[in-house]
Amino acid sequence: MKPANPLRSLAFLAALAPAVAFSADKVDFMKQVKPLLEGACTHCHGAKEDKGDFRMHTLEDMKKGNENGPGLTPGDPSKSAIYTTLILDAEDDMVMPPKKEGLLEKSQIAIIKTWIEQGAEWPSGVTLEQTPRITFAKHIQPILEENCLSCHNPDKAKGDWIASTKKEAFESGENAPNIVPFDTAKSAIYTLTTLGADEDDLMPPKKSGGPLSKEQITFLKLWVEQGAPWPDDAKLKAKEKKGPATNNPDNMELVKKIHAFIVQTSKEKKEAEMKPYETKVPKTGVPYSMVVIKSGEFTMGSPAGEANRADDEGPQTKKKIKPFWMGKFEVTWDEYEPFQLTNIGRNKDGSRQVWAPTDKPEDLISQPTPPYQPMDFGMGRDGYPAICMTHHAANKYCQWLSAQTGHFYRLPTEAEWEYAARAGTTTAYFFGDDPKQLKDYAWFFENAPNFQYAKIGLKKPNPWGLHDIYGNVCEWTLDQYAEDSFSKLGENGSLWNKSTTPYPHVARGGHYDDDPELCRSAARRASNPDWKQQDPQLPKSIWYLTDATWLGFRIVRPLEIPTVEEMFAAWNNGVAKE
C-alpha cells in the first residue's frame, strides 16, 4: 500500500493556524530554517527517502511537492504544505512531524511561516542533510533536572539563574540571557558545558558530577541550533542523577554458561555424523532448516580474466574449509522478529533494565531496542528475509539462538560463504559464466517483484541446496572488510579477518536491486556508516540500518565447537559504536 501522503489540499487550513506571535525580523535560512528542516523533516523526505512521493532536500524538490500540490510556495504559507501540515491538530494522521516523533513548537512553526512569507530565501547550491531531532521532554529536560536544578532553582539560584520554567531559564541570570535560540556561541547553557574538567566555570562543576557526557553536550548543541524549544507549561524539578540501569550481564560469564550447554547438547563429533536437519526455535516454535557443507579445499576469489571482476576479489588463494551446517534459507522475519521485538525494557546497548541471576541465558543476551519504524519498510514479513539489522544485531541473534538450541550458531566467515556459494565450481556463478541464467536462481534488478525482496525459497537452489545465495538480500559475513583480505587469511577457513574497527564488514551475494555482476560468487561489498544515514536517533542505533533495506544474513553451525573465548569473539565482533 502506498504510504500516507503528507501533501493534500490544505488551503482551508490557514484559518486554523494558531495565533503565534513572531518576529518581523529577517529570518536567516542557514541559521534558523535549515536546522529545523534537517532535524524534523529530511529523515522521511530527504535525498534517499520520499514518503508520500515528496522530497525536500533541495529547494526545487520542495517547491515541486507531489501530485497533490506544491510543498512550498514562496510568499504564501497557506499554499505551502511544509507549513500547513505543521499546524494540524496533534491527533491528525497528516500532522508533520508525527506526534510520536514530537510536534514542532509554536516558536519553531512561526520561524517557518515567517520565512515563507518573506519569500523563502534559499542560498544557491544548498541542500538539506539529516541531523537528529531533539525534543525538550526526551533529550533536554532530563539533563537539566539531573544536572542543573539542584543549584539553579527558586530557593538556591546560583548565579541568579533559575532553570525551573521557560521564562526563568531564558530571562534570569547575572549575564542573561543564558539561552539564545539558534546561537550556540551566545548560549551559556551550552558553552559552559564544553569547558575543561578542571575549569572553574565548567557546568555542571566536577564536584557536582560534571562534565556532561559527549552525548548530552551534543543534545544541548542541537537543541539550541533547532531554536531551543521549551514548552510554556513545562515545570522542572530537581532529580537524582541516574546511573546505569544495570550492569550488563551479557559478558564472558554468560558465554561460559552457553558454551557448557552447547558442549552438553551437540552430539556430532565427526563429519560422517553430520546430517541435514529441520528444527524449531524453542522459544518461538518457528522452524528453520540447515544443510551440510562438507569439508574441502577451494580457490577463493576471482581469476584476473573474469568479467566484471573487482580489484578486491584477489589475489586468488587456496583455502581449506572445515565442515559446517549452513542455513538453507536466509533468516526470515518469522525467525528474527521474536528476537527483535521484546516486551522486556532494554537499555541502548540492548541489556535488560531489570534482571535477576536466575534468568535464562537467552533472556540476558542483549536484544534490540524497539525500532524507530517497521524495518521491513512495507515490503512484507511473513516468509520474507529479515533486513536492516547491523552486523552487531546479526551476531547477537546468533548468540540468542545458540542459547536456546544448544548448538553454536554464528555468521559465516567470508571464506565459508564463498565456498558454500560456489558449491565446488570455479566459474563466475555456480551455474557457469552466463549471467542470463541468473533469473532461474536469484531475484535481482531485472526480475525482482515490485523492485523489492521476495519470499525465500522461490528460486532454484545451488548444487548444495542453498536457496537465494545470490540476490534477494545481501548477506552478512563475520569478516572485517579489507581490499587484500584473501592474502591475509590463514589456510584454515575457520579463521576470519577479525574486526579492529566498527566499519567496514563484508556482505556477500548481491541483492534484489543489484545487477548480475554484483551477484557473482566472488563479488564483495563493504559496509558503510551511510547505511544508517536516515536513523534519526542520537547516538545512532547499534541495531538498525535504516538505509540497508536489501541486507540480511544466514547462519552457520561449525561441527567443531570453539573455545569460550572464540565464541565470545564471534558474538561480539565489530560492535558499531557511534
C-alpha positions as a Python dict, from the first residue, in 0.01 Angstrom:
ca = {
    (1, 'M'): (0, 0, 0),
    (2, 'K'): (125, 344, -85),
    (3, 'P'): (237, 541, 224),
    (4, 'A'): (12, 817, 356),
    (5, 'N'): (64, 1135, 161),
    (6, 'P'): (164, 1442, 365),
    (7, 'L'): (53, 1674, 88),
    (8, 'R'): (-316, 1728, 18),
    (9, 'S'): (-541, 2018, -46),
    (10, 'L'): (-492, 2225, 267),
    (11, 'A'): (-570, 2581, 164),
    (12, 'F'): (-857, 2595, 409),
    (13, 'L'): (-624, 2518, 696),
    (14, 'A'): (-471, 2863, 701),
    (15, 'A'): (-769, 2976, 904),
    (16, 'L'): (-691, 2709, 1161),
    (17, 'A'): (-338, 2829, 1226),
    (18, 'P'): (-270, 2911, 1591),
    (19, 'A'): (-226, 3270, 1682),
    (20, 'V'): (153, 3273, 1703),
    (21, 'A'): (348, 3587, 1766),
    (22, 'F'): (657, 3603, 1551),
    (23, 'S'): (929, 3849, 1482),
    (24, 'A'): (919, 4052, 1162),
    (25, 'D'): (1299, 4047, 1154),
    (26, 'K'): (1460, 3882, 854),
    (27, 'V'): (1472, 3506, 905),
    (28, 'D'): (1817, 3358, 846),
    (29, 'F'): (1774, 3040, 640),
    (30, 'M'): (2110, 2887, 725),
    (31, 'K'): (2092, 2966, 1096),
    (32, 'Q'): (1721, 2923, 1169),
    (33, 'V'): (1533, 2735, 899),
    (34, 'K'): (1786, 2478, 780),
    (35, 'P'): (1844, 2324, 1127),
    (36, 'L'): (1469, 2292, 1180),
    (37, 'L'): (1405, 2118, 849),
    (38, 'E'): (1707, 1890, 885),
    (39, 'G'): (1603, 1780, 1232),
    (40, 'A'): (1230, 1740, 1170),
    (41, 'C'): (1172, 1659, 804),
    (42, 'T'): (1454, 1509, 598),
    (43, 'H'): (1454, 1169, 770),
    (44, 'C'): (1135, 1093, 579),
    (45, 'H'): (1159, 1343, 295),
    (46, 'G'): (1531, 1362, 221),
    (47, 'A'): (1764, 1265, -59),
    (48, 'K'): (1706, 892, -11),
    (49, 'E'): (1356, 880, 138),
    (50, 'D'): (1042, 1018, -23),
    (51, 'K'): (741, 931, 191),
    (52, 'G'): (428, 1048, 18),
    (53, 'D'): (637, 1091, -301),
    (54, 'F'): (773, 1411, -151),
    (55, 'R'): (1137, 1511, -113),
    (56, 'M'): (1260, 1834, 38),
    (57, 'H'): (1639, 1817, 42),
    (58, 'T'): (1655, 2078, -235),
    (59, 'L'): (1455, 2394, -299),
    (60, 'E'): (1338, 2259, -635),
    (61, 'D'): (1206, 1936, -482),
    (62, 'M'): (1035, 2125, -202),
    (63, 'K'): (857, 2356, -446),
    (64, 'K'): (761, 2063, -666),
    (65, 'G'): (584, 1876, -391),
    (66, 'N'): (388, 1582, -530),
    (67, 'E'): (75, 1504, -725),
    (68, 'N'): (-139, 1688, -472),
    (69, 'G'): (37, 2018, -496),
    (70, 'P'): (350, 2217, -409),
    (71, 'G'): (533, 2168, -87),
    (72, 'L'): (649, 2529, -83),
    (73, 'T'): (503, 2842, -238),
    (74, 'P'): (729, 3138, -153),
    (75, 'G'): (527, 3423, -7),
    (76, 'D'): (218, 3213, 72),
    (77, 'P'): (223, 2982, 379),
    (78, 'S'): (-138, 2873, 312),
    (79, 'K'): (-25, 2711, -14),
    (80, 'S'): (287, 2556, 136),
    (81, 'A'): (236, 2205, 273),
    (82, 'I'): (558, 2230, 474),
    (83, 'Y'): (368, 2486, 685),
    (84, 'T'): (6, 2372, 666),
    (85, 'T'): (92, 2021, 784),
    (86, 'L'): (266, 2170, 1089),
    (87, 'I'): (-49, 2339, 1220),
    (88, 'L'): (-286, 2042, 1202),
    (89, 'D'): (-437, 1900, 1518),
    (90, 'A'): (-192, 1681, 1707),
    (91, 'E'): (-415, 1375, 1655),
    (92, 'D'): (-446, 1426, 1279),
    (93, 'D'): (-274, 1148, 1083),
    (94, 'M'): (-130, 1410, 847),
    (95, 'V'): (34, 1633, 1107),
    (96, 'M'): (406, 1677, 1049),
    (97, 'P'): (622, 1570, 1214),
    (98, 'P'): (403, 1290, 1353),
    (99, 'K'): (302, 1322, 1715),
    (100, 'K'): (507, 1017, 1814),
    (101, 'E'): (821, 1197, 1697),
    (102, 'G'): (737, 1518, 1880),
    (103, 'L'): (549, 1811, 1729),
    (104, 'L'): (725, 2134, 1650),
    (105, 'E'): (660, 2413, 1898),
    (106, 'K'): (484, 2739, 1818),
    (107, 'S'): (808, 2936, 1810),
    (108, 'Q'): (957, 2693, 1555),
    (109, 'I'): (643, 2695, 1341),
    (110, 'A'): (647, 3075, 1348),
    (111, 'I'): (1001, 3074, 1207),
    (112, 'I'): (892, 2855, 914),
    (113, 'K'): (585, 3071, 848),
    (114, 'T'): (778, 3395, 856),
    (115, 'W'): (1046, 3257, 628),
    (116, 'I'): (784, 3160, 369),
    (117, 'E'): (611, 3499, 399),
    (118, 'Q'): (944, 3669, 339),
    (119, 'G'): (990, 3483, 11),
    (120, 'A'): (1153, 3158, 129),
    (121, 'E'): (1507, 3271, 53),
    (122, 'W'): (1734, 2969, -5),
    (123, 'P'): (2102, 3015, -94),
    (124, 'S'): (2202, 2867, -428),
    (125, 'G'): (2352, 2517, -414),
    (126, 'V'): (2249, 2447, -52),
    (127, 'T'): (2095, 2107, 15),
    (128, 'L'): (1943, 1972, 333),
    (129, 'E'): (2116, 1691, 520),
    (130, 'Q'): (1993, 1500, 824),
    (131, 'T'): (2051, 1572, 1189),
    (132, 'P'): (1895, 1406, 1492),
    (133, 'R'): (1561, 1550, 1601),
    (134, 'I'): (1586, 1693, 1952),
    (135, 'T'): (1278, 1729, 2169),
    (136, 'F'): (1272, 1904, 2503),
    (137, 'A'): (1098, 1634, 2705),
    (138, 'K'): (1310, 1346, 2579),
    (139, 'H'): (1656, 1500, 2545),
    (140, 'I'): (1685, 1826, 2739),
    (141, 'Q'): (1459, 1809, 3043),
    (142, 'P'): (1640, 1505, 3193),
    (143, 'I'): (1976, 1683, 3155),
    (144, 'L'): (1851, 1994, 3333),
    (145, 'E'): (1666, 1810, 3609),
    (146, 'E'): (1955, 1577, 3690),
    (147, 'N'): (2244, 1822, 3650),
    (148, 'C'): (2123, 2180, 3689),
    (149, 'L'): (1812, 2214, 3905),
    (150, 'S'): (1986, 2129, 4233),
    (151, 'C'): (2175, 2460, 4211),
    (152, 'H'): (1952, 2665, 3981),
    (153, 'N'): (1611, 2659, 4145),
    (154, 'P'): (1398, 2933, 4309),
    (155, 'D'): (1541, 2853, 4653),
    (156, 'K'): (1909, 2849, 4557),
    (157, 'A'): (1956, 3023, 4222),
    (158, 'K'): (2335, 3018, 4188),
    (159, 'G'): (2446, 3296, 3956),
    (160, 'D'): (2088, 3427, 3980),
    (161, 'W'): (1990, 3172, 3719),
    (162, 'I'): (1677, 2963, 3762),
    (163, 'A'): (1605, 2673, 3528),
    (164, 'S'): (1265, 2568, 3661),
    (165, 'T'): (1047, 2729, 3392),
    (166, 'K'): (1091, 2858, 3039),
    (167, 'K'): (1056, 3226, 3137),
    (168, 'E'): (1308, 3198, 3419),
    (169, 'A'): (1557, 2994, 3216),
    (170, 'F'): (1556, 3241, 2928),
    (171, 'E'): (1545, 3567, 3127),
    (172, 'S'): (1722, 3515, 3462),
    (173, 'G'): (2095, 3509, 3538),
    (174, 'E'): (2377, 3753, 3611),
    (175, 'N'): (2471, 3758, 3245),
    (176, 'A'): (2130, 3686, 3093),
    (177, 'P'): (2029, 3556, 2854),
    (178, 'N'): (2188, 3216, 2906),
    (179, 'I'): (1987, 3064, 2620),
    (180, 'V'): (1982, 3230, 2278),
    (181, 'P'): (1781, 3025, 2026),
    (182, 'F'): (1977, 2928, 1714),
    (183, 'D'): (2304, 3068, 1855),
    (184, 'T'): (2526, 2824, 2046),
    (185, 'A'): (2810, 3077, 2080),
    (186, 'K'): (2587, 3307, 2289),
    (187, 'S'): (2419, 3031, 2490),
    (188, 'A'): (2599, 2969, 2818),
    (189, 'I'): (2378, 2666, 2876),
    (190, 'Y'): (2590, 2505, 2603),
    (191, 'T'): (2928, 2684, 2605),
    (192, 'L'): (2992, 2627, 2977),
    (193, 'T'): (2944, 2252, 2933),
    (194, 'T'): (3231, 2237, 2681),
    (195, 'L'): (3500, 2372, 2917),
    (196, 'G'): (3780, 2159, 3053),
    (197, 'A'): (3705, 1934, 3351),
    (198, 'D'): (3921, 2145, 3585),
    (199, 'E'): (3800, 2490, 3475),
    (200, 'D'): (3612, 2689, 3740),
    (201, 'D'): (3324, 2785, 3512),
    (202, 'L'): (3251, 2430, 3395),
    (203, 'M'): (2883, 2341, 3423),
    (204, 'P'): (2799, 2126, 3596),
    (205, 'P'): (3116, 2151, 3810),
    (206, 'K'): (3335, 1847, 3853),
    (207, 'K'): (3236, 1819, 4220),
    (208, 'S'): (2872, 1801, 4115),
    (209, 'G'): (2922, 1522, 3867),
    (210, 'G'): (3046, 1719, 3566),
    (211, 'P'): (3134, 1727, 3293),
    (212, 'L'): (2835, 1609, 3094),
    (213, 'S'): (2877, 1319, 2856),
    (214, 'K'): (2958, 1389, 2491),
    (215, 'E'): (2608, 1270, 2407),
    (216, 'Q'): (2446, 1517, 2649),
    (217, 'I'): (2659, 1807, 2522),
    (218, 'T'): (2558, 1721, 2166),
    (219, 'F'): (2192, 1719, 2269),
    (220, 'L'): (2228, 2071, 2410),
    (221, 'K'): (2408, 2194, 2098),
    (222, 'L'): (2146, 2059, 1860),
    (223, 'W'): (1865, 2182, 2081),
    (224, 'V'): (1992, 2540, 2071),
    (225, 'E'): (2057, 2515, 1695),
    (226, 'Q'): (1699, 2397, 1645),
    (227, 'G'): (1561, 2701, 1827),
    (228, 'A'): (1578, 2586, 2191),
    (229, 'P'): (1210, 2485, 2205),
    (230, 'W'): (1073, 2476, 2561),
    (231, 'P'): (702, 2411, 2620),
    (232, 'D'): (537, 2701, 2801),
    (233, 'D'): (378, 2469, 3057),
    (234, 'A'): (691, 2265, 3137),
    (235, 'K'): (795, 2300, 3502),
    (236, 'L'): (1116, 2127, 3601),
    (237, 'K'): (1209, 1971, 3936),
    (238, 'A'): (1549, 1855, 4056),
    (239, 'K'): (1603, 1480, 4031),
    (240, 'E'): (1882, 1250, 4133),
    (241, 'K'): (2125, 1172, 3855),
    (242, 'K'): (2058, 830, 3708),
    (243, 'G'): (2342, 585, 3689),
    (244, 'P'): (2347, 284, 3459),
    (245, 'A'): (2021, 97, 3493),
    (246, 'T'): (2204, -234, 3521),
    (247, 'N'): (2540, -390, 3482),
    (248, 'N'): (2514, -568, 3150),
    (249, 'P'): (2526, -943, 3223),
    (250, 'D'): (2589, -1019, 2855),
    (251, 'N'): (2956, -1089, 2914),
    (252, 'M'): (3213, -1367, 2921),
    (253, 'E'): (3044, -1536, 3218),
    (254, 'L'): (2722, -1569, 3021),
    (255, 'V'): (2913, -1709, 2723),
    (256, 'K'): (3068, -1969, 2955),
    (257, 'K'): (2718, -2088, 3051),
    (258, 'I'): (2608, -2107, 2689),
    (259, 'H'): (2931, -2287, 2593),
    (260, 'A'): (2873, -2552, 2861),
    (261, 'F'): (2518, -2606, 2732),
    (262, 'I'): (2643, -2644, 2375),
    (263, 'V'): (2913, -2894, 2472),
    (264, 'Q'): (2650, -3098, 2657),
    (265, 'T'): (2389, -3083, 2379),
    (266, 'S'): (2576, -3110, 2048),
    (267, 'K'): (2641, -3480, 1992),
    (268, 'E'): (2802, -3487, 1646),
    (269, 'K'): (3178, -3534, 1670),
    (270, 'K'): (3275, -3649, 1320),
    (271, 'E'): (3189, -3522, 973),
    (272, 'A'): (3032, -3858, 890),
    (273, 'E'): (2777, -3796, 1166),
    (274, 'M'): (2654, -3471, 1012),
    (275, 'K'): (2304, -3482, 863),
    (276, 'P'): (2077, -3207, 726),
    (277, 'Y'): (1808, -3111, 973),
    (278, 'E'): (1499, -2903, 1022),
    (279, 'T'): (1420, -2790, 1375),
    (280, 'K'): (1241, -2512, 1559),
    (281, 'V'): (1348, -2218, 1771),
    (282, 'P'): (1248, -2343, 2119),
    (283, 'K'): (1130, -2005, 2243),
    (284, 'T'): (904, -1939, 1945),
    (285, 'G'): (835, -2265, 1765),
    (286, 'V'): (947, -2114, 1433),
    (287, 'P'): (1111, -2377, 1205),
    (288, 'Y'): (1442, -2337, 1025),
    (289, 'S'): (1648, -2572, 806),
    (290, 'M'): (2020, -2647, 793),
    (291, 'V'): (2216, -2822, 516),
    (292, 'V'): (2553, -2994, 547),
    (293, 'I'): (2854, -2828, 388),
    (294, 'K'): (3132, -3088, 378),
    (295, 'S'): (3496, -3004, 430),
    (296, 'G'): (3711, -2932, 130),
    (297, 'E'): (3952, -2704, -46),
    (298, 'F'): (3872, -2428, -293),
    (299, 'T'): (4027, -2130, -463),
    (300, 'M'): (3893, -1811, -308),
    (301, 'G'): (3846, -1502, -521),
    (302, 'S'): (3806, -1449, -894),
    (303, 'P'): (4061, -1500, -1171),
    (304, 'A'): (4204, -1197, -1348),
    (305, 'G'): (4008, -1272, -1665),
    (306, 'E'): (3662, -1297, -1504),
    (307, 'A'): (3413, -1047, -1649),
    (308, 'N'): (3331, -754, -1421),
    (309, 'R'): (3596, -859, -1171),
    (310, 'A'): (3681, -603, -900),
    (311, 'D'): (4031, -547, -763),
    (312, 'D'): (3933, -659, -412),
    (313, 'E'): (3844, -1009, -536),
    (314, 'G'): (4203, -1126, -524),
    (315, 'P'): (4464, -1242, -521),
    (316, 'Q'): (4319, -1590, -559),
    (317, 'T'): (4432, -1819, -278),
    (318, 'K'): (4353, -2178, -181),
    (319, 'K'): (4157, -2226, 139),
    (320, 'K'): (4087, -2539, 341),
    (321, 'I'): (3741, -2536, 489),
    (322, 'K'): (3627, -2741, 783),
    (323, 'P'): (3274, -2891, 777),
    (324, 'F'): (2972, -2692, 890),
    (325, 'W'): (2598, -2664, 857),
    (326, 'M'): (2452, -2361, 681),
    (327, 'G'): (2103, -2216, 676),
    (328, 'K'): (1912, -2346, 376),
    (329, 'F'): (1747, -2004, 356),
    (330, 'E'): (1818, -1652, 467),
    (331, 'V'): (1692, -1580, 820),
    (332, 'T'): (1330, -1468, 791),
    (333, 'W'): (1125, -1217, 984),
    (334, 'D'): (939, -1511, 1138),
    (335, 'E'): (1267, -1626, 1293),
    (336, 'Y'): (1416, -1286, 1365),
    (337, 'E'): (1123, -1082, 1493),
    (338, 'P'): (1087, -1263, 1831),
    (339, 'F'): (1450, -1164, 1893),
    (340, 'Q'): (1398, -809, 1767),
    (341, 'L'): (1069, -729, 1939),
    (342, 'T'): (1056, -794, 2311),
    (343, 'N'): (832, -664, 2587),
    (344, 'I'): (1129, -651, 2824),
    (345, 'G'): (1260, -298, 2891),
    (346, 'R'): (1608, -255, 2745),
    (347, 'N'): (1892, -4, 2760),
    (348, 'K'): (2051, 137, 2445),
    (349, 'D'): (2307, -144, 2444),
    (350, 'G'): (2025, -397, 2447),
    (351, 'S'): (2079, -515, 2804),
    (352, 'R'): (1777, -578, 3024),
    (353, 'Q'): (1678, -294, 3251),
    (354, 'V'): (1560, -544, 3512),
    (355, 'W'): (1716, -884, 3552),
    (356, 'A'): (1794, -1149, 3807),
    (357, 'P'): (2070, -1410, 3831),
    (358, 'T'): (1804, -1678, 3783),
    (359, 'D'): (1701, -1554, 3439),
    (360, 'K'): (1758, -1790, 3147),
    (361, 'P'): (2068, -1717, 2934),
    (362, 'E'): (1866, -1628, 2624),
    (363, 'D'): (1683, -1359, 2821),
    (364, 'L'): (2008, -1199, 2934),
    (365, 'I'): (2158, -1168, 2586),
    (366, 'S'): (2145, -814, 2454),
    (367, 'Q'): (1848, -772, 2224),
    (368, 'P'): (1746, -476, 2007),
    (369, 'T'): (1568, -174, 2143),
    (370, 'P'): (1232, -106, 1970),
    (371, 'P'): (1281, 3, 1609),
    (372, 'Y'): (1218, 361, 1507),
    (373, 'Q'): (973, 235, 1245),
    (374, 'P'): (888, -108, 1096),
    (375, 'M'): (1216, -226, 946),
    (376, 'D'): (1053, -416, 660),
    (377, 'F'): (952, -75, 517),
    (378, 'G'): (624, -223, 395),
    (379, 'M'): (785, -488, 173),
    (380, 'G'): (645, -790, 358),
    (381, 'R'): (722, -1002, 665),
    (382, 'D'): (557, -1346, 651),
    (383, 'G'): (812, -1568, 479),
    (384, 'Y'): (1036, -1280, 375),
    (385, 'P'): (1401, -1235, 475),
    (386, 'A'): (1472, -1013, 775),
    (387, 'I'): (1657, -695, 678),
    (388, 'C'): (1811, -374, 809),
    (389, 'M'): (1999, -525, 1102),
    (390, 'T'): (2350, -414, 1188),
    (391, 'H'): (2640, -657, 1194),
    (392, 'H'): (2617, -649, 1574),
    (393, 'A'): (2246, -733, 1569),
    (394, 'A'): (2305, -1033, 1342),
    (395, 'N'): (2581, -1158, 1574),
    (396, 'K'): (2358, -1124, 1879),
    (397, 'Y'): (2077, -1313, 1707),
    (398, 'C'): (2321, -1600, 1658),
    (399, 'Q'): (2408, -1593, 2028),
    (400, 'W'): (2039, -1580, 2123),
    (401, 'L'): (1960, -1880, 1902),
    (402, 'S'): (2260, -2071, 2036),
    (403, 'A'): (2150, -2019, 2396),
    (404, 'Q'): (1814, -2179, 2321),
    (405, 'T'): (1916, -2469, 2099),
    (406, 'G'): (2244, -2586, 2247),
    (407, 'H'): (2413, -2556, 1907),
    (408, 'F'): (2679, -2296, 1828),
    (409, 'Y'): (2549, -2062, 1558),
    (410, 'R'): (2731, -1764, 1408),
    (411, 'L'): (2766, -1573, 1085),
    (412, 'P'): (2966, -1750, 814),
    (413, 'T'): (3320, -1636, 758),
    (414, 'E'): (3378, -1482, 418),
    (415, 'A'): (3569, -1794, 312),
    (416, 'E'): (3287, -2024, 427),
    (417, 'W'): (3028, -1818, 245),
    (418, 'E'): (3213, -1822, -88),
    (419, 'Y'): (3296, -2193, -52),
    (420, 'A'): (2928, -2273, 4),
    (421, 'A'): (2809, -2041, -274),
    (422, 'R'): (3048, -2190, -531),
    (423, 'A'): (2942, -2543, -439),
    (424, 'G'): (3251, -2695, -596),
    (425, 'T'): (3257, -2474, -906),
    (426, 'T'): (3521, -2229, -1032),
    (427, 'T'): (3304, -2021, -1266),
    (428, 'A'): (3165, -1674, -1202),
    (429, 'Y'): (2836, -1827, -1086),
    (430, 'F'): (2776, -2180, -961),
    (431, 'F'): (2581, -2244, -1284),
    (432, 'G'): (2857, -2116, -1515),
    (433, 'D'): (2964, -1782, -1659),
    (434, 'D'): (2648, -1679, -1844),
    (435, 'P'): (2454, -1423, -1634),
    (436, 'K'): (2141, -1489, -1844),
    (437, 'Q'): (2079, -1799, -1632),
    (438, 'L'): (2075, -1595, -1309),
    (439, 'K'): (1700, -1538, -1333),
    (440, 'D'): (1641, -1906, -1256),
    (441, 'Y'): (1832, -1886, -926),
    (442, 'A'): (1807, -1533, -796),
    (443, 'W'): (1600, -1220, -751),
    (444, 'F'): (1793, -921, -882),
    (445, 'F'): (1738, -595, -1067),
    (446, 'E'): (1588, -749, -1380),
    (447, 'N'): (1326, -971, -1217),
    (448, 'A'): (1269, -865, -854),
    (449, 'P'): (895, -832, -785),
    (450, 'N'): (800, -465, -749),
    (451, 'F'): (1171, -386, -716),
    (452, 'Q'): (1187, -535, -368),
    (453, 'Y'): (1276, -861, -199),
    (454, 'A'): (1078, -1181, -240),
    (455, 'K'): (979, -1469, -13),
    (456, 'I'): (1256, -1718, 48),
    (457, 'G'): (1290, -2041, -146),
    (458, 'L'): (1105, -1948, -464),
    (459, 'K'): (1411, -1987, -688),
    (460, 'K'): (1619, -2296, -763),
    (461, 'P'): (1888, -2378, -505),
    (462, 'N'): (2258, -2410, -577),
    (463, 'P'): (2403, -2764, -609),
    (464, 'W'): (2449, -2787, -232),
    (465, 'G'): (2087, -2699, -157),
    (466, 'L'): (2119, -2330, -64),
    (467, 'H'): (1837, -2105, -180),
    (468, 'D'): (1883, -1735, -261),
    (469, 'I'): (2259, -1747, -204),
    (470, 'Y'): (2264, -1497, -492),
    (471, 'G'): (2030, -1199, -493),
    (472, 'N'): (1718, -1133, -285),
    (473, 'V'): (1914, -981, 4),
    (474, 'C'): (2284, -934, 58),
    (475, 'E'): (2421, -1145, 344),
    (476, 'W'): (2647, -1050, 631),
    (477, 'T'): (2968, -1242, 687),
    (478, 'L'): (3177, -1243, 1002),
    (479, 'D'): (3479, -1071, 849),
    (480, 'Q'): (3619, -722, 867),
    (481, 'Y'): (3650, -592, 511),
    (482, 'A'): (3991, -521, 364),
    (483, 'E'): (4086, -497, -2),
    (484, 'D'): (4364, -752, 49),
    (485, 'S'): (4179, -983, 290),
    (486, 'F'): (4237, -1300, 89),
    (487, 'S'): (4615, -1287, 115),
    (488, 'K'): (4594, -1237, 492),
    (489, 'L'): (4358, -1524, 573),
    (490, 'G'): (4512, -1844, 700),
    (491, 'E'): (4481, -2171, 516),
    (492, 'N'): (4227, -2281, 774),
    (493, 'G'): (3894, -2140, 664),
    (494, 'S'): (3756, -2142, 1019),
    (495, 'L'): (3967, -1833, 1081),
    (496, 'W'): (3838, -1496, 980),
    (497, 'N'): (3962, -1142, 939),
    (498, 'K'): (3867, -1024, 1286),
    (499, 'S'): (3738, -673, 1346),
    (500, 'T'): (3952, -390, 1471),
    (501, 'T'): (3714, -108, 1374),
    (502, 'P'): (3333, -73, 1360),
    (503, 'Y'): (3340, -41, 981),
    (504, 'P'): (3362, -192, 729),
    (505, 'H'): (3239, -554, 740),
    (506, 'V'): (3181, -780, 442),
    (507, 'A'): (2843, -859, 288),
    (508, 'R'): (2811, -1112, 5),
    (509, 'G'): (2573, -1239, -260),
    (510, 'G'): (2414, -928, -411),
    (511, 'H'): (2051, -827, -369),
    (512, 'Y'): (1720, -757, -542),
    (513, 'D'): (1830, -419, -679),
    (514, 'D'): (2174, -531, -800),
    (515, 'D'): (2299, -601, -1149),
    (516, 'P'): (2411, -959, -1225),
    (517, 'E'): (2782, -885, -1187),
    (518, 'L'): (2728, -799, -819),
    (519, 'C'): (2572, -1140, -758),
    (520, 'R'): (2881, -1339, -860),
    (521, 'S'): (3038, -1584, -613),
    (522, 'A'): (3344, -1361, -561),
    (523, 'A'): (3169, -1022, -551),
    (524, 'R'): (3216, -836, -222),
    (525, 'R'): (3050, -539, -55),
    (526, 'A'): (3194, -329, 230),
    (527, 'S'): (2959, -190, 496),
    (528, 'N'): (2939, 183, 544),
    (529, 'P'): (2805, 419, 815),
    (530, 'D'): (2582, 569, 542),
    (531, 'W'): (2375, 252, 566),
    (532, 'K'): (2212, 413, 871),
    (533, 'Q'): (2212, 771, 743),
    (534, 'Q'): (1839, 821, 794),
    (535, 'D'): (1845, 696, 1150),
    (536, 'P'): (1711, 996, 1348),
    (537, 'Q'): (1844, 877, 1683),
    (538, 'L'): (2142, 1020, 1865),
    (539, 'P'): (2362, 836, 1903),
    (540, 'K'): (2261, 628, 1603),
    (541, 'S'): (2129, 284, 1681),
    (542, 'I'): (2369, -9, 1717),
    (543, 'W'): (2085, -234, 1598),
    (544, 'Y'): (1931, -88, 1281),
    (545, 'L'): (2046, 12, 932),
    (546, 'T'): (1766, 230, 801),
    (547, 'D'): (1923, 261, 456),
    (548, 'A'): (2013, -106, 404),
    (549, 'T'): (1672, -243, 308),
    (550, 'W'): (1847, -505, 96),
    (551, 'L'): (2070, -657, 366),
    (552, 'G'): (2010, -971, 573),
    (553, 'F'): (2201, -1283, 676),
    (554, 'R'): (2203, -1659, 709),
    (555, 'I'): (2357, -1867, 987),
    (556, 'V'): (2617, -2141, 1006),
    (557, 'R'): (2695, -2404, 1267),
    (558, 'P'): (3051, -2540, 1259),
    (559, 'L'): (3099, -2904, 1352),
    (560, 'E'): (3395, -2815, 1571),
    (561, 'I'): (3283, -2640, 1890),
    (562, 'P'): (3515, -2347, 1956),
    (563, 'T'): (3654, -2227, 2287),
    (564, 'V'): (3468, -1987, 2513),
    (565, 'E'): (3697, -1706, 2400),
    (566, 'E'): (3633, -1779, 2032),
    (567, 'M'): (3259, -1790, 2091),
    (568, 'F'): (3270, -1456, 2267),
    (569, 'A'): (3472, -1306, 1982),
    (570, 'A'): (3225, -1428, 1719),
    (571, 'W'): (2921, -1291, 1901),
    (572, 'N'): (3079, -957, 1990),
    (573, 'N'): (3265, -899, 1666),
    (574, 'G'): (3275, -543, 1540),
    (575, 'V'): (3022, -362, 1756),
    (576, 'A'): (2942, -34, 1580),
    (577, 'K'): (2961, 244, 1838),
    (578, 'E'): (2860, 587, 1716),
}
